[in-house]
Amino acid sequence: MPKKRRITDDQARLLAITIIQQAVTNLGRLGANYLGDVLPVKWQDGQTSEPSWDHVQLETHVQLQKIMDCFNEEAKRIVQENQDFRYPSNGIAQR
């Protein structure tokens, strides 16, 4: 007979952080496809230079890394309190 299993809010948060980490890792090149709904309309006029797109890419990745650093700290806390759970992010949570 299958066992009922329950997950705590912290454990679900760890799973959510893992999904975000994987998405950030696999994001690739950011551009109009990802940011079109956020950037001003003039960025979509076909006249935005490659160096401008490169700058968007670089600065967005810097900010994503800062956000991920916060998530990693939260993941470390959760893993310490839930030793059966793992956070597969370069071993960051296991430090």
Backbone torsions as a table, in degrees:
resi	resn	phi	psi	omega
1	MET	NA	131.4	-179.8
2	PRO	-61.6	143.4	179.0
3	LYS	-88.5	140.8	172.3
4	LYS	-78.9	131.2	177.9
5	ARG	-123.5	143.8	179.2
6	ARG	-121.6	149.8	178.9
7	ILE	-120.4	139.7	179.8
8	THR	-83.6	167.5	176.4
9	ASP	-59.0	-43.0	179.3
10	ASP	-60.9	-43.8	-179.4
11	GLN	-65.0	-40.2	176.8
12	ALA	-65.5	-36.1	176.7
13	ARG	-62.7	-41.7	177.9
14	LEU	-61.2	-41.9	177.8
15	LEU	-64.0	-40.7	178.3
16	ALA	-64.2	-42.2	177.8
17	ILE	-61.4	-40.0	179.3
18	THR	-63.0	-41.9	178.1
19	ILE	-62.6	-43.8	179.2
20	ILE	-63.8	-43.5	179.5
21	GLN	-59.4	-44.9	179.9
22	GLN	-65.4	-38.8	178.7
23	ALA	-65.1	-43.8	179.5
24	VAL	-64.0	-42.6	-179.7
25	THR	-62.3	-37.4	-175.9
26	ASN	-97.4	12.6	-173.8
27	LEU	-65.1	-40.8	-178.5
28	GLY	72.4	-148.8	-176.7
29	ARG	-78.2	125.7	174.6
30	LEU	-84.4	152.8	178.0
31	GLY	-177.9	-155.7	-176.0
32	ALA	-57.4	-36.0	-178.6
33	ASN	-61.4	-37.2	-177.8
34	TYR	-91.7	-33.3	-168.9
35	LEU	-111.1	3.5	-175.0
36	GLY	-56.8	-32.7	-179.0
37	ASP	-80.5	-10.6	-175.3
38	VAL	-108.5	-41.5	-178.8
39	LEU	-69.4	154.2	175.5
40	PRO	-58.1	151.9	-177.1
41	VAL	-55.9	-35.6	-176.7
42	LYS	-60.8	-22.4	177.7
43	TRP	-67.8	-19.8	-176.6
44	GLN	-97.1	10.7	-174.9
45	ASP	-83.5	4.0	179.1
46	GLY	82.0	1.0	-178.4
47	GLN	-110.0	7.5	178.1
48	THR	-77.1	126.6	-174.9
49	SER	-73.3	157.0	175.5
50	GLU	-58.5	-43.0	176.8
51	PRO	-59.2	-32.8	177.2
52	SER	-66.6	-44.2	177.2
53	TRP	-64.4	-38.8	176.9
54	ASP	-61.4	-39.9	179.2
55	HIS	-65.5	-42.4	175.8
56	VAL	-57.5	-46.5	-179.8
57	GLN	-58.0	-51.4	-177.2
58	LEU	-61.7	-51.6	-176.4
59	GLU	-66.9	-35.2	177.5
60	THR	-66.4	-41.0	178.1
61	HIS	-66.1	-36.4	175.8
62	VAL	-60.6	-45.8	-179.7
63	GLN	-68.4	-38.2	176.2
64	LEU	-61.8	-38.8	179.4
65	GLN	-65.6	-39.5	177.2
66	LYS	-62.2	-42.8	178.2
67	ILE	-64.6	-43.3	-179.6
68	MET	-65.0	-33.1	176.0
69	ASP	-59.0	-41.9	177.1
70	CYS	-65.3	-44.1	178.1
71	PHE	-61.8	-39.4	179.8
72	ASN	-63.7	-38.6	176.2
73	GLU	-62.2	-42.6	177.7
74	GLU	-65.4	-40.3	179.1
75	ALA	-63.3	-40.7	178.1
76	LYS	-60.1	-43.0	179.4
77	ARG	-62.2	-44.5	-178.2
78	ILE	-64.8	-43.8	-179.1
79	VAL	-63.9	-36.9	178.1
80	GLN	-62.6	-36.3	-178.6
81	GLU	-87.2	-13.5	-177.3
82	ASN	-134.2	74.7	-169.4
83	GLN	-64.4	-17.5	176.9
84	ASP	-76.8	-18.3	-179.3
85	PHE	-89.8	149.8	178.9
86	ARG	-125.2	153.3	176.3
87	TYR	-121.5	101.5	-174.3
88	PRO	-79.4	71.0	-179.0
89	SER	-132.5	73.8	178.8
90	ASN	56.9	23.2	-179.0
91	GLY	73.4	10.0	-176.1
92	ILE	-58.9	-43.8	-176.6
93	ALA	-70.7	-19.5	-176.9
94	GLN	-88.6	-3.5	-179.4
95	ARG	-59.4	NA	NA
